[in-house]
């Protein structure tokens, strides 16, 4: 791999969004749920989006003994709105 697929290699308009993003678009979203230690569900106001955190290999919830600790750890870093 030459690194050309890395996010920081995509063209940037200088406003923090990749070229081709709608004017006024940003990266703001509200966390609506945490699936496990590496999956979030967010809402941008118009639709829900599932996000898998890159380079994070967290145990699945059913994997003992650390799977049960994975979700709360992710939730502490990315709190669900309204909780």
N, CA, C and O atoms as CSV, one atom per row, in Angstrom:
chain,resi,resn,atom,element,x,y,z
A,1,UNK,N,N,0.828,-1.193,0.000
A,1,UNK,CA,C,0.000,0.000,0.000
A,1,UNK,C,C,0.864,1.245,0.000
A,1,UNK,O,O,1.850,1.328,0.733
A,2,UNK,N,N,0.502,2.190,-0.804
A,2,UNK,CA,C,1.282,3.416,-0.887
A,2,UNK,C,C,0.726,4.548,-0.031
A,2,UNK,O,O,1.291,5.641,-0.010
A,3,UNK,N,N,-0.374,4.297,0.673
A,3,UNK,CA,C,-0.949,5.318,1.545
A,3,UNK,C,C,-1.913,6.246,0.838
A,3,UNK,O,O,-2.443,7.167,1.461
A,4,UNK,N,N,-2.159,6.029,-0.465
A,4,UNK,CA,C,-3.033,6.941,-1.206
A,4,UNK,C,C,-4.490,6.837,-0.798
A,4,UNK,O,O,-5.295,7.691,-1.171
A,5,UNK,N,N,-4.853,5.797,-0.030
A,5,UNK,CA,C,-6.236,5.653,0.403
A,5,UNK,C,C,-6.478,6.260,1.788
A,5,UNK,O,O,-7.588,6.164,2.311
A,6,UNK,N,N,-5.490,6.863,2.372
A,6,UNK,CA,C,-5.643,7.479,3.690
A,6,UNK,C,C,-6.489,8.730,3.592
A,6,UNK,O,O,-6.439,9.451,2.595
A,7,UNK,N,N,-7.262,8.980,4.627
A,7,UNK,CA,C,-8.179,10.123,4.633
A,7,UNK,C,C,-7.454,11.448,4.455
A,7,UNK,O,O,-7.984,12.362,3.824
A,8,UNK,N,N,-6.238,11.566,5.007
A,8,UNK,CA,C,-5.539,12.844,4.901
A,8,UNK,C,C,-4.949,13.072,3.508
A,8,UNK,O,O,-4.360,14.124,3.257
A,9,UNK,N,N,-5.097,12.107,2.602
A,9,UNK,CA,C,-4.640,12.282,1.230
A,9,UNK,C,C,-5.752,12.756,0.301
A,9,UNK,O,O,-5.491,13.023,-0.873
A,10,UNK,N,N,-6.974,12.868,0.790
A,10,UNK,CA,C,-8.062,13.357,-0.040
A,10,UNK,C,C,-7.996,14.869,-0.138
A,10,UNK,O,O,-7.622,15.529,0.831
A,11,UNK,N,N,-8.351,15.438,-1.291
A,11,UNK,CA,C,-8.302,16.894,-1.445
A,11,UNK,C,C,-9.183,17.587,-0.413
A,11,UNK,O,O,-10.277,17.116,-0.101
A,12,UNK,N,N,-8.709,18.681,0.100
A,12,UNK,CA,C,-9.439,19.433,1.111
A,12,UNK,C,C,-9.664,20.846,0.594
A,12,UNK,O,O,-8.777,21.442,-0.016
A,13,UNK,N,N,-10.837,21.367,0.839
A,13,UNK,CA,C,-11.153,22.717,0.381
A,13,UNK,C,C,-10.590,23.772,1.308
A,13,UNK,O,O,-10.730,24.965,1.037
A,14,UNK,N,N,-9.954,23.360,2.401
A,14,UNK,CA,C,-9.430,24.308,3.370
A,14,UNK,C,C,-10.407,24.567,4.486
A,14,UNK,O,O,-10.044,25.137,5.515
A,15,UNK,N,N,-11.635,24.157,4.296
A,15,UNK,CA,C,-12.666,24.352,5.314
A,15,UNK,C,C,-12.916,23.102,6.126
A,15,UNK,O,O,-13.879,23.051,6.891
A,16,UNK,N,N,-12.078,22.094,5.981
A,16,UNK,CA,C,-12.211,20.891,6.773
A,16,UNK,C,C,-13.135,19.856,6.168
A,16,UNK,O,O,-13.461,18.876,6.836
A,17,UNK,N,N,-13.567,20.031,4.939
A,17,UNK,CA,C,-14.400,19.013,4.309
A,17,UNK,C,C,-13.785,18.661,2.957
A,17,UNK,O,O,-13.207,19.522,2.295
A,18,UNK,N,N,-13.907,17.402,2.545
A,18,UNK,CA,C,-13.336,16.987,1.274
A,18,UNK,C,C,-14.002,17.689,0.104
A,18,UNK,O,O,-15.159,18.102,0.189
A,19,UNK,N,N,-13.268,17.819,-0.980
A,19,UNK,CA,C,-13.831,18.378,-2.202
A,19,UNK,C,C,-15.032,17.541,-2.618
A,19,UNK,O,O,-14.989,16.313,-2.545
A,20,UNK,N,N,-16.083,18.183,-3.044
A,20,UNK,CA,C,-17.289,17.477,-3.452
A,20,UNK,C,C,-18.358,17.469,-2.380
A,20,UNK,O,O,-19.506,17.131,-2.668
A,21,UNK,N,N,-18.018,17.831,-1.149
A,21,UNK,CA,C,-19.016,17.903,-0.092
A,21,UNK,C,C,-19.914,19.109,-0.356
A,21,UNK,O,O,-19.469,20.119,-0.901
A,22,UNK,N,N,-21.156,18.993,0.028
A,22,UNK,CA,C,-22.113,20.076,-0.197
A,22,UNK,C,C,-21.684,21.328,0.557
A,22,UNK,O,O,-21.152,21.232,1.663
A,23,UNK,N,N,-21.914,22.510,-0.035
A,23,UNK,CA,C,-21.597,23.754,0.663
A,23,UNK,C,C,-22.317,23.803,2.012
A,23,UNK,O,O,-23.502,23.484,2.109
A,24,UNK,N,N,-21.600,24.197,3.019
A,24,UNK,CA,C,-22.187,24.257,4.355
A,24,UNK,C,C,-22.151,22.930,5.081
A,24,UNK,O,O,-22.505,22.856,6.257
A,25,UNK,N,N,-21.722,21.870,4.389
A,25,UNK,CA,C,-21.658,20.549,5.025
A,25,UNK,C,C,-20.499,20.534,6.011
A,25,UNK,O,O,-19.486,21.204,5.810
A,26,UNK,N,N,-20.656,19.787,7.039
A,26,UNK,CA,C,-19.601,19.655,8.021
A,26,UNK,C,C,-19.560,18.244,8.535
A,26,UNK,O,O,-20.140,17.335,7.940
A,27,UNK,N,N,-18.886,18.063,9.623
A,27,UNK,CA,C,-18.754,16.744,10.202
A,27,UNK,C,C,-19.488,16.639,11.526
A,27,UNK,O,O,-19.144,15.783,12.341
A,28,UNK,N,N,-20.468,17.463,11.766
A,28,UNK,CA,C,-21.205,17.414,13.022
A,28,UNK,C,C,-22.296,16.362,12.951
A,28,UNK,O,O,-23.054,16.289,11.983
A,29,UNK,N,N,-22.361,15.548,14.000
A,29,UNK,CA,C,-23.381,14.510,14.096
A,29,UNK,C,C,-23.634,14.244,15.565
A,29,UNK,O,O,-22.801,14.560,16.414
A,30,UNK,N,N,-24.775,13.668,15.863
A,30,UNK,CA,C,-25.138,13.318,17.227
A,30,UNK,C,C,-25.079,11.809,17.378
A,30,UNK,O,O,-25.674,11.083,16.582
A,31,UNK,N,N,-24.364,11.325,18.396
A,31,UNK,CA,C,-24.291,9.891,18.647
A,31,UNK,C,C,-25.640,9.441,19.194
A,31,UNK,O,O,-26.111,9.961,20.205
A,32,UNK,N,N,-26.258,8.472,18.519
A,32,UNK,CA,C,-27.551,7.964,18.977
A,32,UNK,C,C,-27.426,6.597,19.630
A,32,UNK,O,O,-28.284,6.219,20.427
A,33,UNK,N,N,-26.362,5.839,19.307
A,33,UNK,CA,C,-26.135,4.563,19.986
A,33,UNK,C,C,-24.700,4.107,19.743
A,33,UNK,O,O,-24.037,4.527,18.795
A,34,UNK,N,N,-24.252,3.236,20.633
A,34,UNK,CA,C,-22.942,2.605,20.512
A,34,UNK,C,C,-23.189,1.115,20.410
A,34,UNK,O,O,-23.757,0.510,21.319
A,35,UNK,N,N,-22.757,0.513,19.292
A,35,UNK,CA,C,-22.994,-0.912,19.084
A,35,UNK,C,C,-22.071,-1.771,19.919
A,35,UNK,O,O,-22.529,-2.631,20.671
A,36,UNK,N,N,-20.798,-1.549,19.797
A,36,UNK,CA,C,-19.789,-2.233,20.599
A,36,UNK,C,C,-18.586,-1.301,20.683
A,36,UNK,O,O,-18.754,-0.086,20.573
A,37,UNK,N,N,-17.411,-1.816,20.868
A,37,UNK,CA,C,-16.257,-0.953,21.073
A,37,UNK,C,C,-15.722,-0.251,19.852
A,37,UNK,O,O,-14.844,0.604,19.976
A,38,UNK,N,N,-16.222,-0.582,18.668
A,38,UNK,CA,C,-15.698,0.064,17.465
A,38,UNK,C,C,-16.789,0.480,16.476
A,38,UNK,O,O,-16.493,0.762,15.315
A,39,UNK,N,N,-18.038,0.520,16.922
A,39,UNK,CA,C,-19.146,0.886,16.038
A,39,UNK,C,C,-20.061,1.899,16.714
A,39,UNK,O,O,-20.517,1.690,17.838
A,40,UNK,N,N,-20.321,2.997,16.013
A,40,UNK,CA,C,-21.234,4.035,16.504
A,40,UNK,C,C,-22.364,4.210,15.504
A,40,UNK,O,O,-22.187,3.957,14.312
A,41,UNK,N,N,-23.500,4.633,15.972
A,41,UNK,CA,C,-24.607,5.031,15.102
A,41,UNK,C,C,-24.845,6.500,15.405
A,41,UNK,O,O,-25.089,6.872,16.553
A,42,UNK,N,N,-24.776,7.336,14.376
A,42,UNK,CA,C,-24.948,8.773,14.556
A,42,UNK,C,C,-26.076,9.274,13.668
A,42,UNK,O,O,-26.474,8.618,12.706
A,43,UNK,N,N,-26.573,10.439,14.011
A,43,UNK,CA,C,-27.588,11.091,13.206
A,43,UNK,C,C,-27.061,12.452,12.786
A,43,UNK,O,O,-26.525,13.205,13.599
A,44,UNK,N,N,-27.221,12.753,11.519
A,44,UNK,CA,C,-26.817,14.055,11.011
A,44,UNK,C,C,-28.018,14.973,10.916
A,44,UNK,O,O,-27.923,16.078,10.382
A,45,UNK,N,N,-29.139,14.521,11.431
A,45,UNK,CA,C,-30.378,15.285,11.365
A,45,UNK,C,C,-31.307,14.744,10.308
A,45,UNK,O,O,-32.525,14.764,10.485
A,46,UNK,N,N,-30.753,14.258,9.202
A,46,UNK,CA,C,-31.600,13.770,8.127
A,46,UNK,C,C,-31.655,12.249,8.056
A,46,UNK,O,O,-32.674,11.683,7.661
A,47,UNK,N,N,-30.575,11.592,8.432
A,47,UNK,CA,C,-30.581,10.133,8.374
A,47,UNK,C,C,-29.532,9.566,9.322
A,47,UNK,O,O,-28.533,10.221,9.618
A,48,UNK,N,N,-29.766,8.334,9.798
A,48,UNK,CA,C,-28.772,7.693,10.661
A,48,UNK,C,C,-27.621,7.122,9.824
A,48,UNK,O,O,-27.815,6.670,8.696
A,49,UNK,N,N,-26.436,7.155,10.403
A,49,UNK,CA,C,-25.240,6.646,9.734
A,49,UNK,C,C,-24.508,5.737,10.715
A,49,UNK,O,O,-24.347,6.085,11.885
A,50,UNK,N,N,-24.067,4.576,10.242
A,50,UNK,CA,C,-23.247,3.686,11.053
A,50,UNK,C,C,-21.783,3.972,10.758
A,50,UNK,O,O,-21.367,4.020,9.600
A,51,UNK,N,N,-21.012,4.160,11.812
A,51,UNK,CA,C,-19.588,4.471,11.677
A,51,UNK,C,C,-18.784,3.359,12.329
A,51,UNK,O,O,-19.006,3.023,13.492
A,52,UNK,N,N,-17.854,2.790,11.580
A,52,UNK,CA,C,-16.889,1.847,12.128
A,52,UNK,C,C,-15.598,2.623,12.340
A,52,UNK,O,O,-15.086,3.237,11.403
A,53,UNK,N,N,-15.073,2.605,13.538
A,53,UNK,CA,C,-13.852,3.346,13.854
A,53,UNK,C,C,-12.647,2.645,13.232
A,53,UNK,O,O,-12.406,1.464,13.483
A,54,UNK,N,N,-11.900,3.381,12.426
A,54,UNK,CA,C,-10.741,2.823,11.730
A,54,UNK,C,C,-9.634,2.465,12.709
A,54,UNK,O,O,-9.418,3.157,13.705
A,55,UNK,N,N,-8.951,1.395,12.417
A,55,UNK,CA,C,-7.779,0.935,13.181
A,55,UNK,C,C,-8.114,0.563,14.617
A,55,UNK,O,O,-7.219,0.503,15.461
A,56,UNK,N,N,-9.372,0.315,14.907
A,56,UNK,CA,C,-9.789,-0.138,16.234
A,56,UNK,C,C,-10.305,-1.558,16.088
A,56,UNK,O,O,-11.250,-1.803,15.338
A,57,UNK,N,N,-9.696,-2.490,16.795
A,57,UNK,CA,C,-10.137,-3.877,16.752
A,57,UNK,C,C,-10.628,-4.246,18.142
A,57,UNK,O,O,-9.961,-4.967,18.884
A,58,UNK,N,N,-11.797,-3.742,18.474
A,58,UNK,CA,C,-12.379,-3.993,19.790
A,58,UNK,C,C,-13.104,-5.330,19.780
A,58,UNK,O,O,-13.652,-5.733,18.754
A,59,UNK,N,N,-13.110,-6.021,20.920
A,59,UNK,CA,C,-13.830,-7.289,20.971
A,59,UNK,C,C,-15.335,-7.073,20.822
A,59,UNK,O,O,-15.880,-6.068,21.278
A,60,UNK,N,N,-15.990,-8.028,20.179
A,60,UNK,CA,C,-17.445,-7.973,20.065
A,60,UNK,C,C,-18.058,-8.215,21.438
A,60,UNK,O,O,-17.426,-8.817,22.306
A,61,UNK,N,N,-19.271,-7.753,21.632
A,61,UNK,CA,C,-19.940,-7.830,22.933
A,61,UNK,C,C,-19.982,-9.260,23.471
A,61,UNK,O,O,-19.863,-9.467,24.679
A,62,UNK,N,N,-20.147,-10.236,22.601
A,62,UNK,CA,C,-20.263,-11.636,23.042
A,62,UNK,C,C,-18.917,-12.281,23.383
A,62,UNK,O,O,-18.888,-13.383,23.931
A,63,UNK,N,N,-17.813,-11.618,23.070
A,63,UNK,CA,C,-16.497,-12.190,23.344
A,63,UNK,C,C,-16.102,-11.914,24.784
A,63,UNK,O,O,-15.941,-10.763,25.189
A,64,UNK,N,N,-15.946,-12.994,25.554
A,64,UNK,CA,C,-15.567,-12.861,26.959
A,64,UNK,C,C,-14.051,-12.857,27.085
A,64,UNK,O,O,-13.382,-13.443,26.234
A,65,UNK,N,N,-13.491,-12.243,28.073
A,65,UNK,CA,C,-14.157,-11.447,29.113
A,65,UNK,C,C,-14.246,-9.965,28.768
A,65,UNK,O,O,-14.924,-9.213,29.468
A,66,UNK,N,N,-13.565,-9.524,27.689
A,66,UNK,CA,C,-13.447,-8.094,27.434
A,66,UNK,C,C,-14.579,-7.494,26.599
A,66,UNK,O,O,-14.713,-6.272,26.526
A,67,UNK,N,N,-15.376,-8.328,25.983
A,67,UNK,CA,C,-16.466,-7.828,25.164
A,67,UNK,C,C,-17.458,-6.980,25.932
A,67,UNK,O,O,-17.990,-6.009,25.394
A,68,UNK,N,N,-17.714,-7.330,27.174
A,68,UNK,CA,C,-18.644,-6.564,27.995
A,68,UNK,C,C,-18.064,-5.212,28.409
A,68,UNK,O,O,-18.820,-4.297,28.736
A,69,UNK,N,N,-16.747,-5.071,28.401
A,69,UNK,CA,C,-16.108,-3.800,28.747
A,69,UNK,C,C,-15.940,-2.896,27.523
A,69,UNK,O,O,-15.743,-1.688,27.656
A,70,UNK,N,N,-16.018,-3.481,26.359
A,70,UNK,CA,C,-15.769,-2.762,25.119
A,70,UNK,C,C,-16.794,-1.649,24.864
A,70,UNK,O,O,-16.422,-0.518,24.551
A,71,UNK,N,N,-18.057,-1.968,24.997
A,71,UNK,CA,C,-19.114,-0.991,24.722
A,71,UNK,C,C,-19.085,0.204,25.675
A,71,UNK,O,O,-19.122,1.342,25.207
A,72,UNK,N,N,-19.020,-0.008,27.003
A,72,UNK,CA,C,-18.966,1.147,27.906
A,72,UNK,C,C,-17.725,2.020,27.706
A,72,UNK,O,O,-17.782,3.232,27.912
A,73,UNK,N,N,-16.616,1.416,27.310
A,73,UNK,CA,C,-15.403,2.199,27.057
A,73,UNK,C,C,-15.619,3.104,25.854
A,73,UNK,O,O,-15.238,4.274,25.883
A,74,UNK,N,N,-16.218,2.583,24.810
A,74,UNK,CA,C,-16.518,3.410,23.632
A,74,UNK,C,C,-17.551,4.476,23.974
A,74,UNK,O,O,-17.445,5.613,23.514
A,75,UNK,N,N,-18.545,4.118,24.774
A,75,UNK,CA,C,-19.579,5.081,25.179
A,75,UNK,C,C,-19.003,6.220,25.992
A,75,UNK,O,O,-19.497,7.345,25.909
A,76,UNK,N,N,-17.966,5.956,26.780
A,76,UNK,CA,C,-17.363,7.043,27.566
A,76,UNK,C,C,-16.601,8.023,26.678
A,76,UNK,O,O,-16.508,9.209,26.994
A,77,UNK,N,N,-16.057,7.528,25.571
A,77,UNK,CA,C,-15.345,8.399,24.646
A,77,UNK,C,C,-16.309,9.143,23.720
A,77,UNK,O,O,-16.046,10.276,23.319
A,78,UNK,N,N,-17.425,8.495,23.386
A,78,UNK,CA,C,-18.420,9.060,22.469
A,78,UNK,C,C,-19.795,8.931,23.123
A,78,UNK,O,O,-20.549,8.017,22.788
A,79,UNK,N,N,-20.134,9.829,24.050
A,79,UNK,CA,C,-21.400,9.684,24.796
A,79,UNK,C,C,-22.623,9.825,23.898
A,79,UNK,O,O,-22.654,10.633,22.970
A,80,UNK,N,N,-23.620,9.015,24.207
A,80,UNK,CA,C,-24.889,9.066,23.489
A,80,UNK,C,C,-25.637,10.318,23.943
A,80,UNK,O,O,-25.733,10.585,25.141
A,81,UNK,N,N,-26.158,11.073,23.004
A,81,UNK,CA,C,-26.892,12.311,23.316
A,81,UNK,C,C,-28.102,12.013,24.190
A,81,UNK,O,O,-28.827,11.044,23.964
A,82,UNK,N,N,-28.306,12.849,25.174
A,82,UNK,CA,C,-29.482,12.723,26.031
A,82,UNK,C,C,-29.351,11.728,27.162
A,82,UNK,O,O,-30.321,11.474,27.877
A,83,UNK,N,N,-28.165,11.156,27.338
A,83,UNK,CA,C,-27.980,10.192,28.436
A,83,UNK,C,C,-27.001,10.727,29.433
A,83,UNK,O,O,-26.711,10.066,30.429
